[in-house]
Amino acid sequence: MVLTVAGANSGGNLSGMTEPVSDLVKRATAGDTDSFTELLLLFAPRAFRAAAAILGEPQEAEDAVQEGSIVAFQKIGQLRDEEAFGSWFMHIVVSKAIDLLRKRKREQNRVAALSTSPNHQSATTQTDHETTMDIVQAVEQLPINHRTVIRLYYGAGHTTPEIARMLDKPEGTVRRLLSEAYKMLRPLLEPSPHEDEVEK
């Protein structure tokens, strides 16, 4: 049983809960699909926003939430702290989003390997130098781990501790990835010498 993201997007209001999360988790663990649906109504919208920040594509983010919902339903019995369902579910969905991002990157690399010729490569390089790269394009060039923390931090507005829990990494590692991402973004956003000559 999986709740569609469209249905889940109408939820997410924890303040309006009439029942503790722990009770819903206990019943969902016992096989109550209605209780699991209630949990998704509460937590899927936030997980969707995080997945969308990572992937940049709503449809792929929806896929990540759907896949994460299946995993959560299958493994909810392994959750030791019922109150931690929200962060546990978020971690599952973020992991699925990163998997989809890696899959997309592999597919893009295969297409590029098949289609790139010397002439095409030269034209692309020239275009890159003649066009100022915006922040979105720059972020796309970052390694997946760095791209993920940047999107979660700035795109979805999550804090460093939240991102650390989502990615199951120490907070120090998340801060290091953010710092390294800043350093990598700087040269990508600076005008090239060729552009400076054209402006002169």
C-alpha positions in Angstrom: 0.0 0.0 0.0 1.5 3.3 -1.1 0.0 6.8 -0.8 0.4 9.0 -3.9 2.4 12.2 -3.4 -0.6 14.2 -4.7 -2.6 12.9 -1.8 0.1 13.3 0.7 0.7 17.0 -0.3 -2.5 17.9 1.3 -1.1 16.8 4.7 1.9 17.6 6.7 0.3 19.5 9.5 1.7 18.0 12.6 0.2 20.6 14.9 -3.3 19.4 13.9 -2.6 15.8 14.9 -5.2 14.2 17.0 -3.2 11.1 17.7 0.5 10.6 18.7 2.9 9.4 16.0 4.0 6.6 18.3 0.5 5.1 18.3 0.2 5.3 14.5 3.5 3.6 14.1 2.6 0.8 16.5 -0.6 0.1 14.6 1.1 0.4 11.2 3.7 -2.1 12.5 0.9 -4.4 13.3 -0.3 -4.2 9.7 -2.9 -1.3 9.9 -2.6 0.3 6.5 -4.9 3.2 7.4 -2.4 4.2 10.2 0.5 4.0 7.7 -1.5 6.2 5.4 -1.9 8.7 8.2 1.8 8.7 8.8 2.5 9.4 5.1 -0.1 12.3 5.1 1.9 13.8 7.9 5.5 13.3 6.7 5.5 12.7 2.9 5.1 16.4 2.0 8.3 17.4 3.8 10.1 14.4 2.3 8.9 15.3 -1.1 10.3 18.9 -0.8 13.7 17.5 0.2 13.7 15.0 -2.7 12.7 17.8 -5.1 15.5 20.0 -3.8 18.0 17.1 -4.5 16.6 16.1 -7.9 15.3 19.4 -9.3 12.5 17.4 -10.9 9.0 17.0 -9.3 8.3 13.8 -11.1 11.5 12.2 -10.0 10.9 13.5 -6.4 7.5 11.8 -6.5 9.2 8.6 -7.6 11.6 8.9 -4.7 8.7 9.3 -2.2 6.8 6.4 -3.7 9.9 4.1 -3.5 10.6 5.3 0.0 7.0 4.7 1.1 7.3 1.1 -0.1 10.6 0.6 1.8 9.1 2.2 4.9 6.0 0.0 4.8 8.1 -3.1 4.5 10.7 -2.2 7.2 8.6 -0.2 9.7 8.9 -3.2 12.1 12.7 -2.4 12.3 12.0 1.1 13.7 13.0 1.1 17.3 11.9 4.6 18.3 8.3 5.2 17.1 8.6 8.9 17.7 11.5 9.0 15.2 9.4 7.9 12.2 9.6 11.3 10.5 13.4 11.5 10.4 13.6 7.8 9.6 11.2 8.2 6.7 13.0 11.3 5.5 16.4 9.4 5.5 14.8 6.7 3.3 13.4 9.1 0.8 16.6 11.2 0.6 18.6 8.0 0.0 16.2 7.1 -2.8 16.5 10.6 -4.3 20.3 10.3 -4.3 20.1 6.8 -6.0 17.9 8.4 -8.7 20.4 11.3 -9.1 23.2 8.8 -9.5 21.2 6.8 -12.0 20.4 10.0 -14.0 24.1 11.0 -14.0 25.2 7.5 -15.3 22.6 7.8 -18.1 23.8 11.3 -19.0 27.4 10.1 -19.1 26.4 7.2 -21.4 24.6 9.6 -23.8 27.5 12.0 -23.7 30.0 9.2 -24.5 27.9 8.2 -27.5 27.2 11.6 -28.9 30.3 13.6 -28.2 32.6 14.3 -31.1 35.7 16.5 -31.3 33.7 19.2 -33.2 30.8 19.0 -30.8 33.1 19.1 -27.8 34.9 22.2 -29.1 31.6 24.0 -29.8 30.3 23.2 -26.4 33.5 24.4 -24.7 33.3 27.7 -26.7 29.7 28.1 -25.7 30.5 27.5 -22.1 33.1 30.3 -22.2 30.9 32.7 -24.0 27.9 32.3 -21.6 27.9 33.3 -17.9 27.0 30.3 -15.9 24.2 30.8 -13.4 24.1 29.2 -10.0 21.8 26.3 -11.1 24.2 25.3 -13.8 27.1 25.6 -11.5 25.5 23.4 -8.8 24.8 20.7 -11.5 28.6 20.4 -12.0 29.3 19.6 -8.4 29.9 16.0 -7.2 26.7 14.3 -6.0 27.5 14.5 -2.3 28.3 18.3 -2.5 25.3 18.9 -4.8 23.0 17.2 -2.4 24.0 19.2 0.7 23.8 22.5 -1.2 20.3 21.7 -2.5 19.1 20.5 0.9 20.7 23.5 2.7 19.7 26.3 0.3 17.0 24.7 -1.9 14.9 23.0 0.9 16.1 25.2 3.8 17.2 22.3 6.1 19.7 22.9 8.9 23.1 21.2 9.1 21.9 18.9 11.9 18.8 17.9 9.8 20.9 17.2 6.8 23.3 15.1 8.9 20.4 13.0 10.1 18.9 12.7 6.5 22.2 11.5 5.0 23.4 9.6 8.1 26.6 11.6 8.2 28.3 13.5 11.1 27.5 17.2 11.2 31.2 18.0 10.7 31.1 16.1 7.4 28.1 18.1 6.2 29.8 21.3 7.2 32.9 20.2 5.3 30.9 19.3 2.2 29.2 22.7 2.3 32.6 24.5 2.6 34.1 22.4 -0.2 31.0 23.1 -2.4 31.5 26.9 -1.9 35.1 26.6 -3.0 34.1 24.6 -6.0 31.3 26.9 -7.0 33.5 30.0 -6.9 35.5 29.4 -10.1 32.5 28.0 -11.9 30.7 31.3 -11.4 33.6 33.6 -12.2 33.9 35.0 -15.8 36.5 33.2 -17.9 39.5 35.2 -19.3 37.9 34.8 -22.7 34.8 36.6 -21.5 36.9 39.4 -20.0 38.6 40.0 -23.3 35.3 40.1 -25.2 33.9 42.7 -22.7 37.0 44.9 -23.2 
